[in-house]
């Protein structure tokens, strides 16, 4: 289960989202849709531990996650959809590259 409470993120003077609340139970599927620049990718980056939020709380499967800083021990992985794959590796090689480097 993923539970987010009062998540707030801003860049300089632009508020991306303020006091966002979200709960996704095991087995549920959520789609995040909206126009460009609304904060979809920022939310996913915070959930995955790739960037920090300004404030808020997050719990993943009962484990409290510090959302105010990057979390190298995050429980969520991200595969980007754009050109971020390395051409010299297979798809499997690209997907497993980061865990192999970070966790050996």
Secondary structure, 3 states (H helix, E strand, C coil): CEEEEEEEEEECCEEEEEEEEEEECCCCCCCCCCCCCCCHHHHHHHHHCCCCCCEEEEEECCEEECCCCCCCCCCCCCCCCCCCCCCCCCHHHHHHHHHHHHHC
